């Protein structure tokens, strides 16, 4: 499976086998999604969020 497919299909949906690494990935994803401006607008959307998640997955994979 390609890295982008793994991030889109597994990490973003939360369909991962429970272990310490996947818990860190899900916590990181939630932290990124919770970054907001004082007005409540999300700072990272779509491709920005996916890019950061792919970097984190690659970091933990290698």
Buried (B, 14 or more C-beta within 10 A) or exposed (E): EEEEEBBBEBBBEEEBEEEEEBEEBBEBBEEBBEEEEEEEEBEBEEEEBBEBBBEBBEEEEE
